[in-house]
Amino acid sequence: MADVTAERVAMMAKAARITLPEGSSERIAKAVTPVVARMAQDDIAIALEVEPATYTMIARRGAKSGAKP
């Protein structure tokens, strides 16, 4: 999805509980749109790292079930 709108940026900031100054959503959308469009065009996938708390939860769940990591 290469469509980055100011509304979408504002919604993501609100969900992350980040207060953006007036007009920032538009500037952010304008700044990231070329990169997002290029990534969509080239079908680039970015592997996401598992953060430590999630890793611990997954490891504990596996330990309880007897599964080996």
C-alpha positions as CSV (number, residue, x, y, z in Angstrom):
1,M,0.0,0.0,0.0
2,A,1.8,3.1,-1.2
3,D,-0.9,5.6,-0.2
4,V,0.2,7.6,2.8
5,T,-2.3,10.3,3.8
6,A,-2.1,12.9,6.5
7,E,-5.2,11.3,8.1
8,R,-3.5,7.9,8.2
9,V,-0.4,9.4,9.8
10,A,-2.5,11.2,12.4
11,M,-4.4,8.0,13.1
12,M,-1.2,6.0,13.7
13,A,0.2,8.8,15.9
14,K,-3.0,8.8,17.9
15,A,-2.9,5.0,18.3
16,A,0.8,5.3,19.5
17,R,-0.3,8.2,21.9
18,I,2.1,10.6,20.2
19,T,0.9,14.2,20.0
20,L,1.8,15.8,16.7
21,P,2.0,19.6,16.2
22,E,-0.5,21.2,13.8
23,G,0.5,20.5,10.2
24,S,3.0,17.7,11.0
25,S,0.8,14.9,9.7
26,E,0.8,16.5,6.2
27,R,4.6,17.0,6.3
28,I,5.2,13.4,7.5
29,A,3.0,12.0,4.8
30,K,4.7,14.1,2.1
31,A,8.1,13.0,3.4
32,V,7.5,9.3,3.6
33,T,5.3,8.8,0.5
34,P,8.2,8.5,-2.0
35,V,9.9,5.8,0.1
36,V,6.7,3.9,0.6
37,A,5.9,4.1,-3.1
38,R,9.4,2.8,-4.0
39,M,9.1,-0.1,-1.5
40,A,5.7,-1.0,-2.9
41,Q,6.9,-0.8,-6.5
42,D,10.0,-3.0,-5.8
43,D,8.0,-5.3,-3.6
44,I,10.4,-4.9,-0.7
45,A,9.7,-6.8,2.5
46,I,11.3,-5.8,5.7
47,A,11.8,-8.6,8.3
48,L,10.6,-7.4,11.7
49,E,12.6,-8.3,14.8
50,V,10.8,-9.8,17.7
51,E,11.2,-7.5,20.7
52,P,12.4,-9.0,24.0
53,A,9.1,-9.1,25.8
54,T,7.4,-10.9,23.0
55,Y,10.3,-13.4,22.6
56,T,10.1,-14.2,26.3
57,M,6.4,-14.8,26.1
58,I,6.9,-17.1,23.0
59,A,9.7,-18.9,24.7
60,R,7.7,-19.5,27.9
61,R,4.7,-20.7,25.9
62,G,6.9,-23.2,24.1
63,A,8.4,-24.3,27.4
64,K,5.0,-25.0,28.9
65,S,3.9,-27.0,25.9
66,G,7.2,-29.0,25.8
67,A,8.1,-27.7,22.4
68,K,11.7,-27.0,21.6
69,P,12.5,-23.4,20.3
